[in-house]
Amino acid sequence: MEAVVIGAGVVGLACARELARRGFETVILERHGAFGTETSARNSEVIHAGLYYPTGSLKARLCVAGRKRLYDFCTTHAINHQRCGKLIVATSTAQESKLAALQQQGLANGVDDLQRLSAAETRRLEPDLACTGALLSPSTGIVDSHGLMLALLGDAESAGASLALHSPLQRGSLDANAPGMVLESGGADSLRFVAKLVINASGLWAPEVAASLAGFPRALIPANFHAKGSYYALSGRAPFSRLVYPLPEAGGLGVHLTLDLGGQARFGPDVEWLRDPTPGQPIDELDYRVDAARADTFYAEIRRYWPALPDEALTPAYAGIRPKIVGPDAPAGDFLIQGAAQHGIPGLVNLFGIESPGLTACLAIAEHAVRMASEGQAG
């Protein structure tokens, strides 16, 4: 076997597509019975412009590059999407300096279509919004994440890749007799094979997968923090045609209003840190239940920018979990993409902390990871 991708989320599928299109014989190992059942299926489905992240960071570079690729991919593959735009709102004059700083951050990252709006200009676009000013991001959009993953898998399979479901990775080790790694996959039909290139795209479980590889330096496995985010659906139709975000908060982008492709509004996610991590130790299965009582804290947050939100209008929708590698008391972390230059194992690339904007950046992440794996194996 030439290449193995561990994890069939949106980033894993994009990596498999990139490998197969470059001519590598590729297998995707997925522990569940379907692709994209965790983080990739439990998010806001937003195509981000790339304005939030520190200039020069992987998140900034790969989001901006990936957003352009993603819109093109959606168009050529007839994936349902909409470039609806987003308003980031200041709800007090004290917040307007933060809005200006965010615009400058976006410009430094290459997001050159941001527009500052006054309160009156914002209300002309969205009359029900309450704010002192806003930043309009015309490049922000929404996408059918399942349709995107289906198209990525279709491209990968057309180029010769195959998807192995119910196939969790059990362990791996360096092959002493040939270049590559010996991998053992469990499930009903266990597999044991040697792969020259391995991309660990297992999302929430990436640190555990790295820990299962014999000989991998434990000091290079990051802590595995998980931050749950709950979403609540709005009863009735929203009076907005664009996404509405408050200014970012610690751990996330605040309780924002997103729309699905049918126009239904949902609010979230909030940030609920699940537990303290122990590097390399397995974690329990995750609880995606949405506590209806958590919606109580949403009303005050939402009414800062939409005062007319009716009482009892929010109902539990779904929850997602962010695969974080820094905790609640640390600044937001960057993607951590490790290749042979970092860990010394030719052909292996670990993708750690691929949270938002991972969906937006999936095609750019794939190109970056496959290039690192190929160069590391060749070296």
N, C-alpha and C positions, 0 to 999 in steps of 0.2 A: 504494500500500500504506500502511495506517495504522500498523501496528505489526509489529516483527520482534523475536523473541527468539532470541538466539544461544546454542545449547546446549540439548539435550533431556535433561538430568539431572532429578532430582526438583525442584530449584528452578526450572529453566527451564520445565518443564512446569507447575508451579504458577503461574508468572508468565503463561504463555500462557493458562491457564485464567482467571486474574483479568482479563486484558486482554479476552479474548473475551466473558466474561460481562458486561463493561462496555460491550460493543457495538463494540469495535475490531476491524477486519479484521486478522487476525493470522497470521503465518507463523513457524514454528519452524525454524531452520536447524540441522542436525545433521551433523557431519563424518563420523560412523560410519554403518553400515548398520542400526542399531537405536537406540532410545532407551536412556538410562541404562546405558551400558556401562563407565563409569569409576568415579568416586568413589561415585556413587549405588548402584552394584551391588556395591561392594567395601568394606563397612563392617560394623559390629556389628548393624545393624538395630534399634538401641535407641531407644526413645522416652524422651528425657531429661526429668527433672523441672525442671532449671534451677538447681541449687544451686551449681555450680562457679564461675560467672562473676562478675566484678566488678559490684557493684550499679550500675545505670544504664547499663551497657554494652549495645550492640545484642544481643550474645549472650544476656545475661540477660533483657532485655525480650522479645526475639523468641522465645526458647526457651519462656518461661513462657506467653506468649500463644499461641504456635504449638502447644504440647503440648495445650492444651485444645481448640483447633480440630481438631487431628489426630485425637484420640480421637473427637470427634463425626463427623468425616469418615469415619473407618474404620467407625463404626457405621452411618451412613446409606448407605454404599456397599458394605457387606458385605465389607470388606477384612479378611483374617485378621490378628488381632492379639491380644495378651494383656497385661493389666495385671498382670504377675507380681511386680513389686516388686524392689527391689535392696537388698543389704546392703553398706555400705562399712565395712571392718573395720580396726580398729587391732590390730596384732600385737605391740605392746609398750606398756607403760605410758607410755613417752615419747611415743608417738603420740596419746595420748588427748586432749591439749590441741589437737592439729590437728583431731581429730574434732569437738571442741566448736566450734572456729572455723569449721569447714565447716558445721555446723548453723546457726550465727549468720549465715553468708553466705547460706545458703538462705532463712532467715527474712527477711532484708533484701531478697531477690529476690522474695518473695511465695510461696515454697514453704512452706506452713504445715502440712504433714502429716508432717514428719520426726519420727522417734522415736528417742531415745537408748536403747540396750539394753546391759545388762550382758553379761558373757561367758556367764553361765548362761541369760539370756533369749535370747541369740543361738543357743545350742546347742539350746534347746527348739524353735526354728524350723528350724535346720539342724544336726543332731547331729554332722556330720562336720567342721564348721568349727572351727579353732583361732584364738582371738582373745582380747583382753582387754576388748573392747567393740566395739560397732558402731553405725552409724547406719542406720536402716531408712527407705527411700524408697518408700512404697506407690504413688506416682504413676508410677514408672518402669515401662516395658513394652517389648515387642518387637513388630515389625510386619513383614509381608511387603512388602519394599520394591518388588519387581516388581509386585505387585498394587496397591500404592499408586500407582506411576507409571502403570500401565495405567488406573486410575480417573481420575487427573488428565488424562491424554491424552484419555480418553473424554469427560469433561466439556468440555474445550477444543474438541474436534472437534464435539461436539453444539452448541456455541455458535458454530461457524463457523470455528474455527482450522484450519490445515493444517500437517502435518509434512513437511518436505523433507529426506529422508535423503541421505547421500553429498553433502552440500552445505556444505563448509567455507567460511567467509567468507574471501575473498581480500584485499579492501581496502574502504575506505569513505572518503567525503569529504563535506564540507558542500555542499549544493545552493545555488548562488548565485542561482538563479531562483525557489526555492520553499522554504518551511519544511521542514526535514527533512534526512536524510542520504542520499546515493547509496551504495548497497551493491552489491558484486559478489561473487557466490557461485560457487565453482567446482564441479567434479564433471562427470558426464556431460552433464547439462543445466544449463549455466551460466545464471545469472540476474543481471539488473541492474535495480534498481528504487530508487525513492525511498520512504523510510519516515519518518513523522513522529515515531514513538516507537521507540527501540531499547533493548533491555535486554540487556546483555552478561552472560549467565549461563553462561559457558563453563568455569567451574571451574578446573581445572588450567591452562587456556590463557587465562584472562581477561586477564592482562597482555599476552600476545602479541596478542590480539584488539584491545585498546586501542591497542597500538603500530601496528597496521595501519590505523588511522583517521587519515587525513591531517588535520593541524591540531589533533590532540589534544595537550595539553601533556605532553611527555615527563617533566617533573619530577613529574607526578602519578601516574605509573605505578609501583606498588610493586615491590620486588624479589620474585622468584618462587621461593620456597623450596619444595622438595618433600620431605616426610618419609614414607618408606615404612613400612608396618606389616604384619607377617606374622602370620597366624593359623594355629593348629594345632588339629586336631580330636582329641577324646578318644576312644580306643578303648573301646567299651562305654558304658553309660549312666551319666550323672553322678548322684551321690547328692544333688543339690541341686534345689530347685524354684524358687529365686530367682537372679537375677544376683548375682555376688559381685565386688566391686571392692576393691583396696587403696586407700590414700590416693593422690591424684594425684602425678605426677612431672613433671619438666621435659619439655615437648613432647607430653604425652599424659596419659591417665588410668591408666597402669600396666597391667601384664599382668593382665587381668581375665577372669573366667569369664562367658561369655554363653551363652544357650540359644537354639536355633532353635525354631520353632513345633511341631516334632516331638519336642522334648525332648533333641535331640543337643547336647552341650556342645562349645564351642570356646574356646580361650584366645588372647588377644592384644588389641590389636596391640602389638608393640614399636615402637620409634622408631629408624629408620635414615635419617639425613639423606643425601640423594643427592648433591648437589653445590652448589657456590657459584653463585648466580644472576648473570646479567647483565641488568639491566632492559631490556625491549623486544626482547631477542634470542631467536630461536626455540630450542626445546630439542628434544633427541632423543626418539624414541618411548620410552615407559617400559617397564621390565622388571618384569613382575608375577610372575616365577618366585619360588617359595618355597624358600629354602635349608634343607634338612632339618637341617643342622648348627646353625642358629640356635636350634633347639628345645632344645639343650643348656642354654642360659642360662635357659630358661623354668622348668625343674624346681625350681631353688632358689627362684625368685620365688613360684611357685605353692605350694610346700610350706610357706611361711610361714603361709598360711591353710588349706591342705589337706595336712597331713603325709602322708596315706595315698595320695597320688598314686602309682600304680604306675610302676616303671621301664618305659621303652619304650612308654608309653601314648599319646604324642603323635605324630601324623602330619601332614605338611604339608597345609594346606587351601587357602588362597588369600591374596593380598596386596592391600592397597589403598594409595593414595597420598593424603596430605593436602595440599591446596593452601594452603600457608602464605605469609604475607607478612612474617613475622619469623623470624629464624634461631635456631639452638640456644642462643646466648648471651644472648638477649633474653627478657623476660617474654612470656607467651602473648599473642598479638594478638587484637584484636576483629575482627568483620566490618568491612569497609570498603565502604560503599555510597555511591558518588559520583553526584551529580546535577548539574544545571545550576548550582546555587549554588556548587559546588566547582570545576567545570571550565569553565563558561560556554557549554556547547553545549546548546541547548534540546532536550528530549526524549530525551536520552541518559542512561542509568543504567548504571554499571559495578558489578558485584558481585565484589569481590575478597576472597580469603581465606575463602571459604564452606566451611569444614571443619565438624566437629562443633561445635555441634548443628544443622547445616544441614538434615538430614533432618527432625528434630523441628520445626524452625522454618519449614519450607518455605512453609506457607500464610501465616504472618505476614510472612515476608520478601517474598512475592509482593505482598501488600497494600501493604507499605511501599514497595517498588520501583515499583509501578505508580502509586501516589500521587505519588511524586517525579517520575516521568517525565511524568505528566499536568500537574502543576503547573509543571514546568520548561518544557514545550512551550508552555503557555498564557502563561507569562511572557515 
